[in-house]
Amino acid sequence: MIFKLEFLPSSVTPPPDSQGKKHLVICDEGDYFLGHPMFDNEGDFLCFIVDEIGDSGFPFHQDDYVAWASLPDTDGVTER
């Protein structure tokens, strides 16, 4: 199974309906993280909360990364 990702620059913010969904966040050093977007009560994007091993998460604001991509919903996908 092949999934195509659309990478967007940090100047483009994810839509509010993507809250809780996983995203790939790319930093300028070539590092990447899994995270999810956070929004305020009005639906404005605040930051990505990236998953850290042993931590509850770390905020990445728009100046902390260069690109991001929404990851596909993999419910129902099984390994062969």
VOPAGU-2260 file (C-alpha; in pm, 1 decimal, decimal comma):
REM VOPAGU-2260
SITE   aa  ch    i         X         Y         Z
SITE  MET   A    0       0,0       0,0       0,0
SITE  ILE   A    1     137,0     341,8     -94,2
SITE  PHE   A    2      41,4     667,3      73,4
SITE  LYS   A    3     128,0    1000,6     -87,7
SITE  LEU   A    4     194,6    1290,3     146,6
SITE  GLU   A    5     150,3    1655,8      59,1
SITE  PHE   A    6     414,5    1862,4     238,1
SITE  LEU   A    7     320,7    2220,1     316,3
SITE  PRO   A    8     547,6    2503,6     435,9
SITE  SER   A    9     523,8    2627,5     792,6
SITE  SER   A   10     355,7    2944,7     662,7
SITE  VAL   A   11      48,7    2730,9     583,3
SITE  THR   A   12    -147,3    2625,8     890,2
SITE  PRO   A   13    -348,9    2307,1     928,2
SITE  PRO   A   14    -729,8    2337,4     933,2
SITE  PRO   A   15    -914,8    2314,9    1267,2
SITE  ASP   A   16   -1075,8    1983,0    1170,6
SITE  SER   A   17    -729,3    1822,9    1179,6
SITE  GLN   A   18    -703,5    1851,4    1559,0
SITE  GLY   A   19    -622,2    1512,7    1708,0
SITE  LYS   A   20    -491,8    1371,6    1379,1
SITE  LYS   A   21    -126,5    1274,2    1334,1
SITE  HIS   A   22     109,6    1488,6    1128,0
SITE  LEU   A   23     471,5    1464,7    1022,1
SITE  VAL   A   24     662,6    1779,7    1124,3
SITE  ILE   A   25     994,6    1850,8     945,2
SITE  CYS   A   26    1264,4    2068,6    1103,5
SITE  ASP   A   27    1534,5    2257,7     915,1
SITE  GLU   A   28    1808,9    2028,5    1046,2
SITE  GLY   A   29    1649,1    1734,4     865,0
SITE  ASP   A   30    1492,0    1599,0    1181,5
SITE  TYR   A   31    1128,0    1498,9    1180,4
SITE  PHE   A   32     869,1    1431,6    1447,5
SITE  LEU   A   33     517,5    1296,2    1479,7
SITE  GLY   A   34     271,3    1535,4    1633,0
SITE  HIS   A   35     -76,9    1678,0    1629,8
SITE  PRO   A   36    -198,9    2036,3    1582,5
SITE  MET   A   37    -344,3    2242,8    1864,7
SITE  PHE   A   38    -595,3    2525,0    1817,7
SITE  ASP   A   39    -742,2    2794,5    2040,1
SITE  ASN   A   40   -1113,8    2824,1    2117,6
SITE  GLU   A   41   -1171,4    3026,3    1799,1
SITE  GLY   A   42   -1009,6    2756,7    1582,2
SITE  ASP   A   43    -684,8    2946,1    1518,7
SITE  PHE   A   44    -373,9    2729,0    1490,9
SITE  LEU   A   45    -135,0    2756,6    1786,7
SITE  CYS   A   46     133,6    2492,2    1736,4
SITE  PHE   A   47     207,4    2126,1    1680,1
SITE  ILE   A   48     251,2    1915,5    1991,7
SITE  VAL   A   49     520,7    1666,2    1895,1
SITE  ASP   A   50     545,1    1323,7    2051,4
SITE  GLU   A   51     850,8    1278,3    2268,8
SITE  ILE   A   52     965,0     951,1    2418,6
SITE  GLY   A   53     913,9     972,8    2794,7
SITE  ASP   A   54     745,1    1314,6    2776,4
SITE  SER   A   55     389,7    1433,4    2735,3
SITE  GLY   A   56     478,7    1636,9    2427,9
SITE  PHE   A   57     659,2    1951,7    2323,5
SITE  PRO   A   58     513,9    2251,4    2134,5
SITE  PHE   A   59     656,4    2335,4    1792,1
SITE  HIS   A   60     551,6    2681,8    1675,8
SITE  GLN   A   61     570,5    2794,2    1311,5
SITE  ASP   A   62     928,0    2922,2    1347,0
SITE  ASP   A   63    1041,5    2584,3    1491,4
SITE  TYR   A   64     980,5    2378,1    1174,2
SITE  VAL   A   65     996,3    2421,2     796,5
SITE  ALA   A   66     723,3    2188,6     667,6
SITE  TRP   A   67     447,9    1951,2     772,3
SITE  ALA   A   68     222,5    1686,1     620,3
SITE  SER   A   69    -102,0    1525,8     732,7
SITE  LEU   A   70     -63,9    1152,8     780,9
SITE  PRO   A   71    -333,7     927,8     638,6
SITE  ASP   A   72    -588,1     759,1     861,2
SITE  THR   A   73    -460,9     403,7     889,4
SITE  ASP   A   74    -762,3     249,4    1063,9
SITE  GLY   A   75    -825,6     -85,5     906,0
SITE  VAL   A   76    -480,9    -111,9     746,6
SITE  THR   A   77    -311,0    -440,3     830,9
SITE  GLU   A   78      40,1    -564,4     768,0
SITE  ARG   A   79      84,5    -864,5     543,4
